[in-house]
Amino acid sequence: MTNSKPSARLLDLSRLISRAGNILTGIDRVELAYLRAFLANSEPCFALIRTTLGYAILDRAGMNGLLERFNHEVNWGPVDRLSRLAIRTSGPVKRAQSDVRRFAIARCRPRQLPKMLAQHLPTGIAYFNVGQSNLTDRMMNGLRYGIKARIVIMIHDTIPLDYPQYQTPESVIAFREKLRRTRAWGDVVIYNSACTKRNAERHMSKWGGVPKSVIAPLGVEIVVPDPKALPAKIGKKSPYFVYVSTIEPRKNHALLLDIWDSFADEMAREDIPDLYICGKRGWQNQAVFARLNALPVNGAVQEMNGLEDGALAALVQGAAAMLFPSFAEGYGLPPIEAVMLGVPVVCDNLDIFHEVLGDTPVYAEVKDRYLWRKTIINLAEDYRTGQKAENIGEKPFDPPKWGDHFNIVLKAM
């Protein structure tokens, strides 16, 4: 890799476009943050997107058009003829891909990718892939040998390899191949933490030398709480607790359901704090889904899905604590956001939380159900007696900032 300044920046937005119409999760929001940052900078920039039917290149104007739509300033346009052919693609993604084609300065079928890159992008460009989509050998070949691009890839975690029991066999294989390509093609690898770097390089070193890397913690932007956006009666009873996460085996919702079952066996309903489980259902978690399906309508445990960001922030802000009994995490944005809202966090004793949050959370081993139960009861009592704000104030927290992240990343270029 040359040490000269890149001729321009090329951001892969394939993942973000594939998420159109959904509430954005952690990695989606990282890709969106890069889009905002590149557009805010005067350096030449382009976007590359893999759609259902091929590739597209967008210039700054097209990238601005996408940002307006993800910011909900402009609605997605109508479905075009090609999107109507994509039968398995969702309606919102069809509209997003249609707008991508309308904005594109160039489009091609997959086999024509190297030719399109060479014709429309400057040699020596820096390609950024922060969403872990579109990491194919075809793409890497076209970038490296077609336009001599510097390839910059972000790795968010190595959970599929470290905890395969919480993944599908297909996802483990797919991630292993992505990590192999990262090692083989990456000029610079961005890690969100020292913990992720250690884990990734432990795996990559089995296949040979590891690429140059930087550790750049992800920035966190506080969402303004909007209590008026909450559905009626939600969050009205105090104290209550929240868990914000996709409902999948790794997230260990069963622990909290067990604890609330024990509350129901021993307490009157009016003495049991409410628990809001916020997040969409994932995969391979049928036992937990069955328990959620069986919850009484007005019971202490309620499943919440589809809350807008402002409503979710309001629900979190009013909680006695965020409970986060996940077995493994790559970064853990919800606990960081909870702390920024002044809300206590209870989580497992994971290295990533110690690195990012320090002594701020209450750490409790997830194998110790008694400790979790006792901690929840104590936090509920603290809330009733007005000690919540005082407890948080004892543990000041300086959240990671996007400005610092991009200073680290762009300096590495």
Buried (B, 14 or more C-beta within 10 A) or exposed (E): BEEEEBBBBBBBBBBBBBBBEEBBBBBBBBBBBBBBBBBEEEEBBBBBBBBBBBBBBBBEEBBBBBBEBBEEEEEBBEBBEBBEEBEEBEEBBBBBBBBBBEBBEBBBEEEBBBEBBEEBBBEBBBBBBBBBBBBBEBBBEBBBEBBBBBBBBBBBBBBBBEBBEBBEEEBBEBBBEBBBBBBBBBBBBBBBBEBBBEBBBEBBEEEEEBBEBBBBBBBBEEBEBBBEBBEEEBBEEEBBBBBBBBBBBBBBBBBBBEBBEEBBEEEEEEEBBBBBBBBBEBEBBEEBBEBBEEBEEEBBBBBBEEBBBBBBBBBBBBBBBBBBBBBBBBBBBBBBBBBBBBBBBBBBEBBBBBBBBEEBBBBBEBEBBEBBBEBBBBBBEBBEEEEBEEBBEEBEBEBBBBEEBBEBBBEBB
